[in-house]
Amino acid sequence: MLVSCIMRTPVTTIGPGTSVRAAAALMAKLDLGVLPVCENGRPVGILTDRDIVIRWVPEAVADRHIAPIMTPAIVTCRVDQTVEQAAYVMSAKQIRRLVVVDDAGNLVGIISVDDIANDASEELAGQTLGEIVEVR
């Protein structure tokens, strides 16, 4: 099964200049734990609810843009990869979500361990999650 069969689309994105409060409000409104950060349709980072809690809240005095707290080393997979290949990347990098890009590097979707469990294989998702949480 290909990533394109189970990835979530459309994906809500933000720019690196988005304020932390605006990003958090958007996450709350849409019940999301992650927002890809894009410039000209290409992912340049990813902002998670954990990024906000760990990197911004402890020092929050005033609102600021998300660029300093987003995770810039974004891990992606391609739309034509298999779900198994995506799960392997998640396991190896110990992450729960991958941004899906096309041949030009443009964001086209997002895939999570939950998507794998719900739409592909609970067994594969369980194995992947086990490796994600494993202490290395």
NORURHU-V980642 format. One line per field, one symbol per residue. ss: DSSP state (~ for helix, > for strand, _ for the rest). burial: 1 if it has 16 or more other C-alpha atoms within 10 Angstrom, else 0. A space follows every 10 residues. Layout:
BEGIN
ss=???
burial=???
END
This chain:
BEGIN
ss=_>~~~~_>__ __>>____>~ ~~~~~~~~~~ ___>>>>>>_ _>>>>>>>~~ ~~~~~~~~~_ ____>~~~__ >____>>>__ _>~~~~~~~~ ~~~___>>>> >____>>>>> >>~~~~~~~_ _~~~~~~~~~ ~~~___
burial=0111011100 0011110011 0011011000 0001111100 0111111110 1100010000 0001111011 1000111110 0111011111 1001111111 1000011111 1111110001 0001100110 110000
END
